[in-house]
Amino acid sequence: MELINSISESFKDLGRWDIKKLSLINGIIWLFVWLILGYIFWQPMINFTTHLLNIMPFSFIKYSGAFIIYTILWIQAIFITVGIIFSLFNELVEKELEKTHFHYVAITAGAFIIAFWTFIFWHYDSSALAYIENFLKILPFSTVEQLMSILVSALLFYMLYSASISFTFLFFMIEKLSDLADEEYPEFDTNSVNIPKIILIICRDFILFLVGVMLLLPFMLIPFVNIFLLLGLWAFMIKDSYYSLITMMFGDSELSKKEIWGLSVSSVILNFLPIINIFAPAFGILNFYNYILEKKLDKGGN
């Protein structure tokens, strides 16, 4: 329940205009940067992914392409539905229910939405996948291969964009977290942040993230496996830097590795939603902030 509480509180904090404004500025700046870099390095990236796909059989490429497209549609259906329902009814339901009951309702509603779309996509998977595969089948091999190369290349640039906004936004949030803590957690003192140490952690994790992406890239073509790989890579990328920032500012917190990984995975879920992912770094930092300070508050210590 503590994690659910943290996620709920983080979405509330994310509604603040000053945090949304910083998220938009950070996201738009990096969008232009990666559009320029993408324009410059697009062809080399296409050549790289094409070479990777050349060593794979056509049937695998065709099946993976169909399943990847189908999986993307499934994920988008879930997140869009969750976003619409919670944006329409979140404040109304929260006013009518106690905090604990609200979280139960939120969990139940989220589980129902996931179950609903999973059932729909599972029920129609044979016909839908057959339709997509037939569409891909009428295309020549070079066209299917090119389509998959574009998808994989776009995914790589998207992952690099997500990494960029996640790391730089961390520095934007230092002052905001201090102001937010004065309002929400006046019991705790705010300490200064060791910027050089944070930069070293970011550089280390970004290099390891790139190595992980390169090593695991072939497996990202495997349906469902790619979802867990993306979650794992994104979670690994942010867990140490975000955790270090909050503990530097508000004191050490005795979280287990399991808790830190749980926080990290839940903090990167918005990365699966293009455009909305601009707010993923803010949500992730706020998730760590709320969870750790609530834990410290429960223990009654500064």
N, C-alpha and C positions, 0 to 999 in steps of 0.2 A: 504493500500500500504506500510505503514511503516514496517509491519511485513514481507511482501514479500521481501522488500529491505534488511531487516536484514537477512533473510534466505539466500538470494543470496550472500550477502557479507560474511556470515559465511561459506558457501561452498567454497568460494574463499580462505578465511583464512585457511580453513581446508586442502587446497592443499599444504600448507607450509610443507617442509620435517621435520623440527624440531618438529612441532606439531604432524605430523603423526608418527614420531619415538616414541615420548612419549606415544602416544595412543597405539602403538603396544607393547611397553614394559609393560605398565600398564595392557593391556588386556591379554598378554601372561602369566604374573606372576599370575594373578588371575585365569586364565584358569587352570594352574597347581594346584593351591590351591584348586579350586572347583572340579577338577578331583579326587584329593586325598580325599577330604571330601565326594564327591559323592560315591566313592568306599567304604568308611567306613560306610556311613549312607544310602546307597541305599536300602538295605533290610528293615530297619525300615520305610523309606519313602514309599516303595511299600506296606508294611503292613498297613500303615496309609491310603493311598489312596484307597487300596482295601476295607478296612473297610467302607470308605465313599461311595464307589460305591455299596457295598452290600445292602445299604438301598434304592437304587434306582431300579426301574423296568428295566427288560432287554430291553424292547422296547425303553425306553428313552435312555439307554446307547448306543444301536445300532444306533438310529437316531442321537444322539449327536455326536457319533464317526464319522459317515458318514459326518455330516455337518461340524464338526471341521476340518476334513481332506480336505473337499471341500473349506472351508474358508481359510485355510492355502495356498492352491494352488492359490486361487484368489488373496490374498495379495501378494504372491511371484511374481505372473505374473505382477501385477501392478508395484511393486518396481523394479523388474529386468528390465522391459521395460523402466521405467523412468531413471534408472541408466545408461542403455546402450545408450539411445538417448541423454541424457544430457552430458554424458562423451564424446560422439562423436562430438556433434554439439554445445556445450555450448560456447566455445571460438570463434568459427567461427561466430555464430549468434550475440554474444555480440559485436564483432568488427564492424559488419555491422550496428548495430542498436544503437540508443541512449539508455541511461540507463533506462529511463522510459518505452520506447517501448519494451526493452528487457524483462522487468518484465511482461508486458502484454502478450508477446509471451510465456514466461515461464508458466504463469498461464493458458493460453489457451491450451498449449501443455499438461500440467499436467492434466487438466480437460478432455481433449479429450482421453488421455490414460486411465484414470479412467473410463470414460463413455464407452469406447470401450470394456475393459475387463469385466466390469459389465454387459454389454449387452450380451457378449459371454457366460459368466457363467450363467446369468439369462436365456438365451435362451435354454441352454443345461442342466439346473439344474435337471430337472425331470429324464432324462436318466442317467446323471452322478451320481446323488444321488442314483438312483435305482441300478446302477452297484456296487457302493461302499457298499450299504446296502446288496445286494445279496452276495457280497464277505464276509461281516461280518456275514451274516446269516448262511453260510456254516461252520463257525467256531463254536465250542462248546462255551457255555456261559463262561466257565472258561478262554478260550482263548481270547474272546472279552473283558472280564473283565480285564484280565492281560494286554492286549493291551492298554486299557484306563488307567489303573493304571500306566503303563510306560509313556504314554503321559502326564498325570497330574503330575507325579513325575518329569519328565524331565522339564516340564514348571516351577515347583516350584524352581528347582535348577537353571534354566535359569534366573528366576526373581531375585534370590539371587546373582547370578553372575553379572547381570546388575546393581544391587544396589551397589555391591562392587566396580566395576570399576567407577561408577558414582561419588561416594563419594571420593575415593582416588585420582582420577585424578584432582579433584578440587585443591588440594595442589600443584600438578605438574604445574598447569597453572598460578599460581600467578606471577612468574617471567616472563613467556612468555607473559602474558597480559600486563605487564608493558612495555616490549620491543615493543610489538605490538602497544600499545597506543602512544609510542614515535614516531612511524613511521606514524600512521594513524590519530591520534588525538592529535597532539602536543599542542593543545589549553588547554588541561586538565592536571592538576597535578595528580600524582599518590600517594596515601596515603598508609600507612602500614595497614596490615590486622590483626584483632583481632583473632588470631588462636584459643585460648580457646573458644571464643564465637561461632566460626564456628564449632568446634568439638561438642559443646553442642547442636547446631542446628541439626547437622548430627545425633547424637545419638538419639535425640528426634524423628526426622522424620523417622529414620530407625525402631525404636520400633513401632511407629504408623503404618508404612508401613507393618511390620510383622503382627500386629494385624488386619489390614485391609485385608491382604491376607488370614489369617485364617478364618475370619468372612465371607468373600465373596467367598471363594473357591468353595462351591457347585454351585454358580451362574456362575462360569467360564466354566461350562459344557453346558451352554445355548448358542446356536449359536447367533452371532452378539453382544449379551450382553457381552460376554467375551472380545470382542475387545474394547468396551468402558470402561469396568472395568480395563483392562490392561493399557489403555491410562490414565485413571484417577489416578490409583495407582502410575504409574511411574511419572506422572506430579506432583502429590502431594509430592512424595518423594524428588524431586529435587528443587521445586520452591523456598522455603525459603532459602536454602543454596546457590544456584546459585545467587539469587537476592541479598542476603546479601553480598556475596563476591564482586560483581560488585559495589554496593553502598559504601562498605567500601573503596574500592580502588579509586573510582572516584567521590565520593560524593553522597548525597542523590538524589533520583529521584522520582518525584511524579507520580508514575504509579498507575492506578486503579487496583483493584483486578481482574477485567475482563482482563486487559492487561497482568497482571502477569500470570494468568491462560492460556491465549492464547499463551504467550511465552513458558510456561512450556509444554503444549500439543504439540506444534510444535517442541519443543526441544527433544522430546523422540520418534519421529517417526522412527528413525533408529534402535530403539530397536526391531522392528519387523523383522529385517533382521539379522539372525545369521551370524557371522563372520564380516559383515559390522558394527554390533552393537559395535564393539571395538572402533569405531570412534564416537559413539553417545555422550559420555560425552564431548568430545572436541567440537562437533557441538553445543551441548546444551549451554555450557558456552559461546562460541563465539556468539551464538544467543542472549543471554542476554546482552553481552558486546556491540555488534553492535547496538542493538535496543535502549538500555539506553543511550549510548553516542550520537547516532544520535538525539535522543529526546532532550538531553541536548544542543547539538549543534544548533538545530533549535530554542531553547529558548534563545541562545546566552549567556549562563552563565556557569561558572566553577562549 
